[in-house]
């Protein structure tokens, strides 16, 4: 019987093209030194839950549609009176993508979501943390095709953190360029 397991398009591109280019550019001897995507963390803060705790359910379902897997609700650790936040109050949702879900999300982010962002001029080239991880933010979660605009009651922003296996920002930048991340020059 033939093996019919699905392999995402970008994973195939990474193994066939990007790895070779990175080995050649950085003159890597050990194949374990080649940078790779480790995980992608999506975070959506929902500050409106201080007035209406039902907003978290809408954010939960939107994040589940975007990520393709079940998110986790994040809760406040301490009370902050100035923000009207009580301990254990739901404040947002997050999800960690790995494997096939991660590659599919990157594909949708680069080819569908980012071109739909208004006034998009490219990703900030300096948004690396010094350890090979890249962080970016979106002001509107409705740029993803999974979100039905007619059923959205509130528009939220979200953070996207791309974690790589390298500790060098230059190698991580080249890895993401291989995946066609549109960095501004």
KEMAR-597926 format. One line per field, with one value per residue: residue number from 1; residue in one letter; z, x, y of N, C-alpha, C, O in turn. Coordinates in steps of 0.05 Angstrom, whole numbers, always signed. Atoms other than C-alpha are relative to their C-alpha. Last residue first. Layout:
BEGIN
nr: (NUM,...)
rest: (a,...)
n_zz: (Z,...)
n_xx: (X,...)
n_yy: (Y,...)
ca_zz: (Z,...)
ca_xx: (X,...)
ca_yy: (Y,...)
c_zz: (Z,...)
c_xx: (X,...)
c_yy: (Y,...)
o_zz: (Z,...)
o_xx: (X,...)
o_yy: (Y,...)
//
This chain:
BEGIN
nr: (185,184,183,182,181,180,179,178,177,176,175,174,173,172,171,170,169,168,167,166,165,164,163,162,161,160,159,158,157,156,155,154,153,152,151,150,149,148,147,146,145,144,143,142,141,140,139,138,137,136,135,134,133,132,131,130,129,128,127,126,125,124,123,122,121,120,119,118,117,116,115,114,113,112,111,110,109,108,107,106,105,104,103,102,101,100,99,98,97,96,95,94,93,92,91,90,89,88,87,86,85,84,83,82,81,80,79,78,77,76,75,74,73,72,71,70,69,68,67,66,65,64,63,62,61,60,59,58,57,56,55,54,53,52,51,50,49,48,47,46,45,44,43,42,41,40,39,38,37,36,35,34,33,32,31,30,29,28,27,26,25,24,23,22,21,20,19,18,17,16,15,14,13,12,11,10,9,8,7,6,5,4,3,2,1)
rest: (x,x,x,x,x,x,x,x,x,x,x,x,x,x,x,x,x,x,x,x,x,x,x,x,x,x,x,x,x,x,x,x,x,x,x,x,x,x,x,x,x,x,x,x,x,x,x,x,x,x,x,x,x,x,x,x,x,x,x,x,x,x,x,x,x,x,x,x,x,x,x,x,x,x,x,x,x,x,x,x,x,x,x,x,x,x,x,x,x,x,x,x,x,x,x,x,x,x,x,x,x,x,x,x,x,x,x,x,x,x,x,x,x,x,x,x,x,x,x,x,x,x,x,x,x,x,x,x,x,x,x,x,x,x,x,x,x,x,x,x,x,x,x,x,x,x,x,x,x,x,x,x,x,x,x,x,x,x,x,x,x,x,x,x,x,x,x,x,x,x,x,x,x,x,x,x,x,x,x,x,x,x,x,x,x)
n_zz: (+3,+12,-17,+14,-18,+13,+0,+17,+28,+5,+0,+26,+20,-1,+11,+29,+14,+15,-19,-1,-15,+17,-15,+15,-6,+12,+2,-10,+10,-19,+13,-9,-15,-20,-26,-7,-9,+15,-16,-16,+16,+6,+25,+22,+5,+6,-13,+19,-9,+15,-10,+13,+1,+24,-3,-7,-28,-10,-20,-27,+1,-12,-28,-6,+12,-8,-2,+12,-20,-5,+22,+2,-21,+0,+27,+21,-9,+1,+28,+13,-9,+13,+28,+1,-5,+24,+21,+7,+24,+11,+11,+14,+10,+28,+13,+26,+20,+14,+2,-24,+4,-7,+25,+20,-4,+5,+4,-23,-24,-15,-23,-19,-11,-29,-15,-23,-23,+7,-5,+13,+29,+8,-1,+22,+25,+0,+6,+28,+17,+2,+23,+23,+0,+9,+0,-26,-19,-5,-22,+2,-25,+4,-25,+6,-21,+3,-7,-23,-16,+8,-14,+19,-3,-23,+9,-13,+4,-23,+0,-26,-7,+17,-4,-26,+3,+16,-16,-20,+10,+27,+3,-20,+10,+23,-12,-10,+22,+8,-6,+12,-20,+10,-22,+3,+0)
n_xx: (-29,-5,-13,-5,+11,+12,+29,+4,+0,+26,+20,-3,+10,+29,+9,-6,+21,-11,-3,-26,-19,-17,-24,-12,-28,-9,-29,-13,-27,-22,-25,-22,+11,-18,+7,+27,+1,+23,+18,+18,+24,-2,-15,+18,+0,+27,+20,+20,+27,+15,+26,+11,+29,+10,-3,-28,-5,-11,+18,-13,-24,-23,-5,-20,-25,-22,-25,+0,-3,+26,+8,-16,+6,+28,+12,-16,-8,+23,+8,-20,+5,+24,-6,-18,+16,+16,+3,-24,+2,-27,-3,-25,-3,-8,-10,-10,+18,+13,-15,-1,-6,+24,+10,+1,+24,-11,+19,+4,-12,-16,+13,-19,+8,+1,-17,+12,-1,+6,-22,-25,+3,+2,-27,-15,+8,-7,-28,-2,+10,-21,-17,+9,-16,+17,+28,+5,+12,+28,+3,+27,+8,+20,+11,+19,+19,+12,+28,+5,+22,+26,+23,+16,-4,+16,+27,+18,-11,+5,-21,-13,-5,-20,-25,-11,-9,-24,-22,-9,-13,-12,-19,-22,-18,-15,-18,-23,-16,+4,-23,-2,-2,+14,+1,-16,+17)
n_yy: (-4,-26,-20,-25,-20,-24,+5,+23,-9,-12,+22,+14,-18,+0,+26,+0,-15,-22,-21,-14,+16,+17,+9,+23,+4,+24,+2,+24,+3,+1,+6,-17,-22,-11,+10,-7,-28,-11,-16,+17,+9,+29,+4,+6,+29,+11,-17,-8,-4,-20,-7,-24,+1,+13,+29,+6,-4,+24,+12,-1,+16,-14,+6,+20,-8,+17,-16,-27,-21,-12,-17,-25,-20,-9,-2,-13,-26,-18,-2,-18,-27,-10,-6,-23,-24,-7,+21,+15,+17,+6,+27,+5,+28,+5,-24,+7,-10,+22,+25,+16,+28,+14,+11,-21,-17,-26,-21,-18,+11,-19,-13,-9,-26,+1,-18,-12,+17,+27,+19,-9,+0,+28,+12,-12,+13,+29,+1,-8,+22,+20,-6,+17,+25,+22,-8,-13,+20,-6,-18,-10,-12,-20,-10,-21,-5,-26,-3,+17,-11,+11,-11,-15,-29,-9,-5,+19,+27,+18,+21,-2,-27,-13,+14,-8,-28,-1,+12,-19,-25,+1,+23,-3,-21,+11,+19,-14,-10,-28,-16,-26,-22,-24,-19,-24,-23)
ca_zz: (+55,+79,+92,+53,+82,+20,+57,+37,+66,+132,+132,+112,+171,+218,+195,+206,+274,+302,+356,+306,+316,+295,+332,+292,+338,+313,+355,+343,+334,+346,+306,+342,+319,+262,+227,+162,+157,+155,+182,+148,+94,+144,+139,+191,+249,+244,+274,+258,+298,+285,+322,+295,+334,+321,+391,+384,+387,+313,+293,+259,+186,+198,+152,+86,+65,+78,+72,+85,+100,+46,+18,+88,+96,+30,+6,+67,+123,+86,+73,+143,+171,+128,+151,+224,+218,+186,+244,+301,+319,+388,+407,+448,+474,+515,+581,+621,+694,+742,+786,+773,+720,+725,+689,+747,+797,+772,+800,+790,+745,+692,+650,+581,+542,+503,+428,+393,+324,+254,+271,+239,+255,+326,+336,+313,+358,+419,+403,+401,+466,+499,+484,+532,+591,+576,+610,+631,+572,+525,+532,+487,+474,+415,+414,+358,+371,+313,+323,+306,+237,+213,+214,+188,+244,+248,+177,+204,+157,+149,+98,+115,+43,+19,+78,+75,+0,+9,+66,+26,-37,-28,+47,+56,-9,+14,+81,+44,+3,+63,+63,+65,+81,+25,+35,-19,+0)
ca_xx: (+304,+235,+229,+178,+186,+200,+214,+287,+284,+263,+325,+369,+342,+353,+425,+437,+402,+447,+422,+396,+338,+285,+226,+176,+134,+67,+30,-43,-89,-163,-224,-290,-358,-334,-389,-388,-312,-311,-242,-207,-178,-131,-130,-186,-137,-124,-65,-14,+49,+118,+171,+232,+276,+350,+375,+388,+313,+299,+252,+307,+288,+218,+170,+149,+113,+42,-6,-67,-52,-80,-11,+9,-49,-47,+23,+66,+17,-17,+50,+75,+11,+18,+90,+70,+11,+56,+106,+96,+45,+39,-28,-48,-111,-123,-140,-182,-187,-148,-129,-170,-158,-191,-130,-112,-131,-80,-93,-41,-31,-81,-106,-87,-137,-104,-115,-144,-115,-123,-86,-132,-198,-177,-154,-222,-258,-218,-225,-301,-300,-255,-306,-355,-317,-345,-317,-248,-251,-240,-164,-163,-90,-80,-17,+9,+72,+109,+156,+225,+238,+306,+378,+431,+479,+453,+479,+550,+599,+565,+595,+546,+523,+531,+496,+441,+429,+427,+377,+332,+324,+302,+290,+260,+219,+190,+171,+142,+95,+68,+77,+14,+20,-5,+43,+27,+0)
ca_yy: (+939,+918,+843,+803,+733,+691,+624,+632,+702,+670,+626,+685,+725,+667,+660,+734,+733,+678,+631,+581,+532,+582,+613,+654,+698,+725,+776,+791,+850,+846,+866,+861,+834,+790,+750,+790,+787,+711,+693,+635,+680,+714,+790,+794,+789,+863,+902,+848,+842,+814,+775,+739,+691,+680,+694,+769,+785,+797,+852,+892,+877,+904,+868,+900,+963,+942,+1000,+956,+883,+836,+819,+797,+748,+708,+688,+700,+684,+627,+592,+606,+575,+513,+504,+510,+463,+411,+410,+459,+513,+542,+575,+635,+667,+729,+763,+713,+737,+693,+753,+815,+867,+936,+966,+1011,+957,+906,+837,+784,+724,+745,+686,+659,+617,+561,+552,+491,+477,+504,+567,+619,+583,+568,+639,+665,+615,+636,+711,+703,+664,+716,+770,+736,+766,+835,+897,+871,+823,+883,+875,+814,+797,+750,+708,+663,+623,+592,+534,+506,+533,+509,+534,+486,+468,+396,+384,+394,+429,+496,+543,+600,+612,+541,+507,+560,+550,+475,+479,+528,+486,+414,+407,+477,+472,+406,+437,+497,+453,+416,+340,+298,+225,+179,+120,+69,+0)
c_zz: (+14,-1,-15,+18,-12,+20,-12,-1,-20,-28,-7,-2,-28,-21,+0,-13,-30,-17,-13,+22,+3,+18,-19,+14,-14,+5,-12,-4,+11,-15,+20,-15,+9,+15,+22,+28,+9,+10,-19,+16,+16,-14,-7,-27,-24,-5,-3,+15,-23,+11,-17,+11,-11,-2,-24,+3,+9,+29,+11,+21,+27,+1,+9,+30,+5,-15,+8,+5,-14,+21,+4,-24,-3,+20,+1,-25,-22,+9,-3,-29,-13,+8,-15,-29,-2,+4,-24,-23,-5,-23,-11,-10,-14,-7,-30,-15,-28,-20,-12,-6,+27,-6,+4,-27,-22,+0,-4,-7,+25,+24,+13,+22,+21,+9,+30,+15,+24,+23,-9,+3,-14,-30,-9,-1,-24,-26,-2,-9,-29,-17,-4,-25,-22,-3,-6,+2,+27,+20,+7,+24,-4,+27,-7,+27,-8,+22,-6,+8,+22,+17,-11,+14,-17,+5,+23,-9,+11,-6,+24,+4,+26,+9,-17,+6,+26,-3,-16,+16,+22,-8,-27,-4,+19,-11,-22,+13,+10,-21,-10,+10,-15,+21,-10,+24,+0)
c_xx: (+10,+31,+4,+12,+7,-14,-16,-29,-4,-1,-27,-19,+2,-12,-30,-9,+4,-21,+11,+0,+27,+20,+16,+25,+10,+30,+7,+30,+11,+26,+23,+25,+21,-13,+18,-8,-28,-5,-21,-21,-20,-26,+3,+15,-17,+2,-28,-22,-18,-28,-13,-28,-11,-30,-11,+5,+29,+9,+10,-16,+14,+24,+25,+4,+23,+25,+23,+27,+1,+2,-27,-6,+16,-4,-29,-15,+14,+8,-24,-8,+19,-6,-24,+7,+17,-17,-16,-7,+27,-3,+29,+1,+27,+1,+7,+8,+11,-21,-17,+16,+1,+3,-26,-11,-2,-24,+14,-21,-4,+12,+20,-14,+21,-7,-4,+19,-11,+3,-6,+22,+27,-3,+0,+28,+15,-7,+10,+30,+2,-9,+21,+17,-7,+16,-19,-29,-5,-13,-29,-5,-28,-9,-19,-13,-18,-20,-9,-30,-6,-21,-26,-25,-19,+2,-19,-29,-19,+9,-2,+22,+16,+7,+22,+27,+13,+11,+26,+24,+14,+17,+14,+21,+24,+20,+17,+20,+26,+20,-5,+24,+5,+1,-11,-4,+18)
c_yy: (+25,+4,+26,+22,+27,+19,+23,-8,-23,+12,+11,-23,-13,+17,-2,-26,+0,+14,+25,+21,+13,-15,-19,-7,-25,-2,-27,+1,-26,-2,+2,-8,+19,+23,+11,-9,+8,+28,+12,+16,-17,-9,-29,-3,-8,-29,-12,+16,+7,+2,+22,+4,+26,-3,-15,-29,-5,+5,-27,-13,-3,-19,+14,-3,-20,+7,-16,+14,+27,+22,+14,+17,+26,+24,+11,+5,+16,+28,+20,+5,+20,+28,+10,+8,+25,+25,+11,-18,-13,-19,-3,-28,-3,-29,-4,+26,-7,+9,-22,-25,-14,-30,-16,-9,+22,+19,+27,+20,+16,-14,+19,+17,+8,+29,-4,+18,+16,-20,-28,-22,+7,-3,-29,-12,+12,-13,-29,-1,+6,-24,-21,+5,-18,-25,-23,+10,+12,-19,+6,+17,+12,+11,+23,+9,+24,+4,+28,+0,-20,+14,-12,+11,+16,+30,+8,+5,-21,-28,-18,-21,+2,+28,+14,-13,+10,+28,+2,-11,+16,+24,+0,-23,+4,+20,-13,-19,+14,+9,+29,+15,+26,+22,+26,+18,+25)
o_zz: (+14,+17,-39,+28,-19,+13,-11,-22,-41,-41,-24,-24,-44,-33,-19,-35,-45,-32,+1,+30,+18,+42,-31,+15,-10,-3,-7,-22,+29,-38,+34,-20,+12,+2,+45,+41,+27,+33,-39,+25,+7,-6,-30,-47,-32,-22,+13,+37,-42,+25,-26,+13,-5,-19,-22,+5,+32,+36,+19,+45,+31,+13,-6,+46,+1,-40,+24,+26,-33,+25,-9,-22,-3,+12,-20,-36,-27,-3,-20,-39,-22,-9,-32,-36,-12,-15,-33,-29,-4,-19,-21,+0,-26,+10,-44,-17,-33,-28,-6,-29,+45,-15,-15,-41,-30,-19,+8,-30,+47,+38,+12,+15,+38,-1,+39,+24,+23,+18,-16,-16,-34,-42,-22,-23,-43,-38,-19,-31,-45,-31,-27,-44,-27,-22,+5,+23,+44,+28,+30,+45,-23,+42,-23,+43,-15,+26,-10,+10,+17,+38,-35,+27,-13,+21,+19,-6,-1,-28,+39,+25,+28,+9,-8,+16,+26,-1,-4,+21,+21,-22,-29,-6,+10,-17,-18,+14,-2,-21,-34,+34,-35,+22,-28,+36,+14)
o_xx: (+33,+45,+9,-2,+30,-34,-40,-38,-16,-23,-41,-30,-17,-33,-42,-21,-15,-35,+18,-21,+44,+22,+4,+45,-1,+45,-5,+40,+0,+28,+26,+30,+16,-23,+16,-26,-31,-13,-15,-41,-43,-48,+10,+2,-16,+17,-46,-29,-9,-38,+1,-44,+0,-40,-17,+28,+35,+16,-6,-11,+31,+22,+44,-4,+46,+24,+40,+39,+16,-18,-32,-7,+4,-14,-38,-14,+8,-3,-23,-6,+10,-15,-22,+5,+7,-19,-12,-30,+48,-15,+40,-14,+37,-6,+12,-8,+35,-38,-41,+19,+15,-16,-37,-23,-25,-40,+34,-28,-7,-2,+44,-33,+28,+3,-22,+40,-13,+1,+13,+36,+34,+9,+19,+39,+21,+9,+26,+36,+8,+8,+31,+17,+7,+32,-40,-40,-19,-36,-35,-15,-33,-22,-13,-21,-8,-38,+8,-42,-8,-15,-28,-39,-22,-14,-40,-38,-23,+4,+18,+34,+35,+30,+45,+45,+32,+35,+46,+43,+38,+37,+37,+44,+47,+42,+41,+44,+47,+43,-9,+30,+19,-17,+1,-26,+38)
o_yy: (+31,-6,+26,+39,+32,+30,+24,-19,-20,+11,-1,-29,-11,+10,-12,-25,-1,+1,+45,+30,+4,-9,-37,+8,-46,+16,-47,+15,-39,-11,+22,-32,+43,+42,+3,+3,+24,+32,+25,+4,-20,+0,-36,-9,-31,-38,-6,+9,+19,-15,+40,-14,+47,-18,-39,-37,-3,+27,-43,-9,-20,-41,+18,+14,-14,+8,-7,+12,+31,+37,+34,+41,+47,+45,+20,+27,+39,+48,+37,+27,+41,+45,+28,+31,+46,+41,+33,-23,+0,-41,+17,-45,+16,-46,+15,+45,-3,-7,-24,-34,-5,-43,-28,+7,+28,+20,+33,+25,+5,-29,+15,+32,-8,+48,-19,+8,+40,-44,-43,-28,-5,-21,-38,-18,-3,-27,-36,-11,-12,-36,-25,-11,-38,-28,-25,+10,+1,-15,+14,+8,+27,-4,+41,-8,+45,-13,+46,-21,-44,+26,-18,-4,+40,+41,+20,+28,-42,-38,-22,-23,+19,+35,+17,+0,+24,+32,+10,+3,+22,+21,-8,-17,+8,+13,-17,-13,+9,+1,+33,+15,+28,+38,+39,+20,+26)
//
